[in-house]
Amino acid sequence: MTSEALRKILVAGAAVAALSFTAACKPKAADEAASSEAAVAASAATDASVAAASAAEAASSAASDASAAMSAAPANK
């Protein structure tokens, strides 16, 4: 679960980087609509990255809680 969340964060970060690079490399006379669409897409990718980071944090917390519960539980004999 954690590697899946990290993979999502990595993909979202790569999308943001690609969109930023594309927007920066366009000539100054670029269409404003395309620039606006790129900004919206970058914002959506950033939101996805934040959501993935939040999910990864929640998964880590759940794993920590499960580990604590396992160590606190009496051993079955």
N, C-alpha and C positions, 0 to 999 in steps of 0.2 A: 504494500500500500504506500509506503513512504517513497519507494523508488518511482512509483507511478506519479505521485504528486510532484516529485522533483523533476520528472520528465516533462510534466505539464508546465512547470515554471520555466524550464529551459526553453521549451517550444515557444511559450508566450514571449519570453525575453528575446528570442531570435526574431520573432515576428515584429516586435517593437523596433529592434535594431534595423531590420530590413526596411521597414516603412520609413524610419528616420533617415536612413541612407538614401533611399529613393527620393524622398522629399527634398533632401539637401542637394542632390545632384541635378535636379531639374533646372532648366534655364529660368532666368528671372521672368520671362514672358509666359511662364507656364499657366495653364488654365486654372483659375481660382477654384472651380468646382472640384477638380482633381486634387488640389491641395487640401481643400476642405474634407474631401472623402478620406484622404490619407490621415488627416488629423483625427477624424472620427474613428478610423480603423486602429490607429495607434492608441487612442484612448480606450477602445474596447479591449485591445490586447493587454494594456496596462491593467485594466480592471480584471481580466482573466488571470493575469499574473498574481495580483493581490489575492484573488479568490483561491488560487492554487496554493499560495503561501499560507493562507489561513487554514486551508484543508490539511496541509502538511503539518502545521502547528497543532491542529486538533488531533491528528493521527498520532503525533509524537506524544501528546499529553495522554491520549487514551492508552498508548502502549506503556507509558510510565505508570499510569494508574493500575493497569493490568499486572504489571510487574510487581508493584507494591502489594496488590491484593494476593498475588501468588506467594509472595514471601511471608505475608501475614497469616495465610491459611494454614491450619494444622495439616501435617503430612498424613496421608491415608496409609494405614498399616494393616 
